[in-house]
Amino acid sequence: MTSRDTHLRRDARPPHGYPASRPGTHAQEARELVTRARDHQRRGSIAEAAVAFEMALALIDGAPTSPLQADLHRWHGALLFDTGSTSEAEALFRRSLETAQFIRYSIGIARAQAALARVAHRRGDFAAARRQYDDASLNAVASGDHALFARVEQDIGTLSTVMGDVEDATQRFRLIMRALSEAGDDVGVAWALDNIAHLRVQRGRLDEARGAIAEALAIADRLSDAFLKQRLSATSAEIAFAAGDADESDAACGRALSIASSRGDRLGRAQALRLRARIEGRRGATDQAIKSLDAARALAAQSEDLLLGARVLAEFGDALAARGEMERARTAWEQARAAYARLGMPPESMAVTRRLSPGS
């Protein structure tokens, strides 16, 4: 899970060298709408947030090209990205980058590059994502945006986790959590704690994972951040599942699914449904698990998340095999293997290949 463009209030300040508003541009009214959009976004009112962003863009349409235009396109894109509308988000991120490059808005260039790196990351183009993250990191340092540098380092850490470099990820998360804490970036700290919790689960250190999530949840509750609560609830469900507590896992999964549904978050729903299917499978409810995974598969495809789609396909095949539908299971496994191959993840691809081997 990558970090998000959750620093709207800090970014909304006029960048160095640019006035807060210009005569006739309605920039101040646009900034007030940005604040309103951010409040809606934090509470999980995504439709209202999107309308406020669109109104802000309409206010400055036709005005001289400015950093505010670059920022607005990126902020609106981040809203769409966080609810699984990846292609629509990418278009806005590219407009943001083009605008920032045109006016030589260096911080805006770095932020747009980081946003586009997250798009490549989601789509499974890890090599492109790493190049874009590196460019964004260098430009963030050159621009003096230390908060962005920390967020990009966190995203690189999540990429390291996917590629199996747990040591690199652990080191990055620890360093950036300290930096974000010193900068007063509580949301960034919470995301870092979530990432650390995932690493702890992988290593079987469940008590430490619970501690990290409890700390992050305290931040989410204080900030009333719906998206953060959704993610942390999903992680709580994973921890409980690993501990063998199906009831606690189901309750946390239900919270994540409820928030994702209310936010219109297709990707969040896919992630929660995948977790629910694992719980259903453990309880022997194979038919229900297949339904949950089938829905998750469609949502992951709509969101263009290749890695999540591969994981869901592999588990979908497992559930079908448990019901004796071997032909459909093999089709799902073959699709999962192909997806892992495109992702450049040989161990995962081989694990699926073993399912396809005769006698498996």
N, C-alpha and C positions, 0 to 999 in steps of 0.2 A: 504494500500500500504506500503510494507516494504522498509526500506532503502537499499542501494545497496553498493557493493564493489567498490566504486567510488574513492578510495584513492590510486590509483595505483602508482602515483609518490612517495607518502610518503612510501608505502609498498616496493617500488622497491629499496630503500636504503639497503645496506648490513646490516643484523641484527647484533646486538652486539655479538662479538665473532667470526664472520665469515668474511673472506675476500671477497672483491667484485668479485674476479675471482681467478681461480686456473690454473696453467699451463696445457694447452691442453684441457680445458673444453669448450672453446669458450664462456665463461660466459659473457664477455663484449659485444660480438656480439649479444648474446641472449638478453641482457638488452637493447641494441639499438633497437632491433626488438620489445621489449615490449613497448618502448616509441612510436615507430611507430604505434603499434597496438592500444595503448591508444588514440593517436591522431585520428586514423580512427574511433574508437569507439565513441569518443566525437562528431565527426561530423556526426555520423549516418551511416558510411560506414562499416556495420557489416561484410560483406563477406571479405573485405580487412583486417579487424581486425583479423578475425578468421585465415586467411592465415598467417598473421604475427605471431600470437601465435603458430601456428603449426610449422612454420619455426624455431621459437625460441626453441621449445621443441626438434625438430630434431637436432639442433646444440649441445644440451647437452645430447642427448641420448647416453647411454653407459658410461657417465662420472660418477665419484663417486657421490653417493647420496648427495644432498645438499639442503639447504633451497630454493634455486632458483627453483629447480624442484617442490617442494611443492607449492611455490607461483605461478608458471606458470600454473600448473594444476588448481589451484583455480581461477586465473584470467580468464583463458579460460572458465572455468565452469560458472563464473559470466556473461560472455558475452552471453553464451547460455541460461542461466537462464533468463536474461533480455529480451530475444526474445521469450520466451515460450517453449524452448526445455528442459523441466524439467528433464526427465530421463537421457538425455545425460549430463546435468549439474551435476546431482547427482553422476554419475559415476566418473566424474573428481574431484568433491569435496571429494569423498571417497578416491581416489588415493592420493589427497593432504593430507588428514588426516593420511593415512597410512604412507606416506613418512615422514611427520612431527613427527609422533610418533616414527618411526624407528630411526631417528637421534636426538630425544628429542629436537625438535625445538618448544619451548613452545608457542611462539607467533603464529607460523604457526598452531599449534594444535587449539588454541582458534579461529583463523580466519576460519579454516575449520569447526569447530563445529558451528559457527555462520551461515556459508553458508548452512550447512545441516539442521539447524533449520528453515531456510527460505523455504527449500524444504518441510519439514513437515508442515509448516504453509500454504503453497500454497495448499497442498493436503488435508488440513482440519484436520490433526491429531494434534489438538491444544495442547493436553496434552503432546505429544512427543515434539512438538515444544517448549513448555515452559520449559521442562526439559533441552533440548539442549541449549536454550537461557541462562538458569541459569548456565549451565556448562561453556558456552562460556564467560559469564560475569565474573564468578569467575576466570577463567584462564586468561582473559584479565587483570584483576586487578593484579593477581599474576605476570604477565609478564610485567607489567608497560605500557601496551598499552591502554592509557586513551581514545584515539580516538575510538578504537574498543568498549570499554566499553560503550561510549556514543551512538554508532550506535546500539549496542545490546539493550540498554535501549529504544531507539526509536522503534525498532522492537517489543519489549514487549509492548510498548504503543499502537502500531497498533493492537496487539493481544487483548489488553484490550478493544479497541474500538469495535472490532468484538463481544466480549463477553458482551458488554453493560456496561462496567465499564468506563464510560466517565470521571469521576473524576480522576481515576488513570492515564488514558491516558493523560489528560490535564496537570497534574502535571509533568509527565515524559517528555512530549514534551517541556514544559517551561524550565525545568532544563537542559535538554540535549541541547536545542538551545543555552542557555547561555554558556555551556561548549564548544560546537562546535565553537561558535563565538570567544571565548577566544583563542581557539586552531588554529584559522584561517582556519577552515574547511568550506569554503563557500558552497560547494555542500551539505554537511550535514545540514547546516543551511537552505538551500532552501528546502530540503526534510522535515525538521521539520516544516517549514512554511506551506508547502502543507498539512501536517497532521493536523496542527492547523486549517487551513482553512476548512477542512472537518468537524472538530468538531464544528466550528462556524456555518456551514450550518445546521448541525443537530439541533442546538439550535435556528435557525432562525436569527442569527446575521450576516446578509449578508454583511453589510458594512465592518465589521471587517474581514470577509472572503475575500472580495475583496482586502482589504489593505494588508493582508498577501500574497495573490497571486501576487499582484503587486510588492511587495518587492522580492519575490522569482523569478519572471520573470526577474527582473532587473539583478539578479545574473546569471540566465540561459543565458541571452543575452550577458552578459559580458564574460562568459566562453564559449559561442557557444556550449552549451551542448544540443545535439539533444534529448536525452532520457528525460532529465529534462524538456525541452520545451514541449515534447509530453505529459508528465504527467500533467504539469501545465495547458496546454491547455484543457485537459479533465476536470480538476477541475474547470477551468473557465466556461466551458460549464455547469457543474452541478450548479454552483452559478447562472448563468444567467437563467437556467431553473427554479430554485427555486424562482427567482425574477419575473418569468412570461414573460421573454423576449426571445421568441422562436427564433427570428432572430439572436440575439447575441449568443445564445446557439448553434444554428446550425453552425454559422461561427467558433466558437471555437472548436466545435466537428469536423468540417471539417479539421481544422489545425491538431488536434490530430490524426485523421485517416490518413491524408496525410503523416505525419512523421512516424507513425507506419508502414504504407505500404512500405515506402521507406527504412525503417530499416529491413524489413522482420520480424516484431514483431507480431506474431500471437496473443499473449495475449493482446497487446495494441490495435490491431484491434478489438478484441472481446469487449473490454471495450468501445471503441469508437462507435462501432455498436450498443451496448446496449443503449448508450446515444442517438444516432441518432433515434433509434426506439421509445424512449420516446417522442422525438420531433415530429416524424411522427404521433404517436398516438394522441398527443395533437392537431395536425392539421387535424385530421380525415383521414389521409392516412393509414388506417388499413392494406391494402394489403402490402404496402411497409414496414410497421413496422414488419409484420410477416416475410418478406424476410430478413430484417436486423437481427431480433432475431434468425432466423434459422441459418444464417451464424455465428452469435456470439456464438450460442450453440455449433456448430461444432468446432470452434476455441478454446473455453474454454475447451472442452473435450480433444483436442489435446495437450493443454498446461497443463493439469492435475490440473486445478484450480477448486476445488470442490465447493467453496463458490460462485465464479462468475457463475459457471454452474448452481447452485441452483437458484440464483437470475434470471438468464436469463430464466430458465425453468418456473419459476412462472410467469414472465412477458409474456413469449411466450403463456402460457395458457390463460392469460388475453386477449391477442390480438386475439387469436383464438376464445375465447368466444364472443368477440365483433363482430366477423364476423359470429357468429352463429354456429361455428363448435364445439359443446359441447363435442362430444366424444373425439376428438383430444385434446381439452382443458383439459379434465379430466385426460387423459394420461400424459400430461405435468405436471399438478399439482401433480399427484401421484408421479412422478419421483422427482419433487422438494421437496415434503414432505419427501420422503425417504432420499434425500441428506441432508436436514436440520437435520433429525434425526441422520444420521451418523456424522454430524458435532457437535452434542450436542447442538443444538440451539432450545430449546422448543418453545419460543415465535414465531419464524419464521415458525416453523413446524405447530403450531396451526393456524397461519394466513392462511396458505395454506389449512389446514383442513377445515376451515370455507368456503372456496370456493367450496370444495367438498361436503359440507352438502346439503341435500335436500332443495330446495327453495332458494339456494344461487345464 
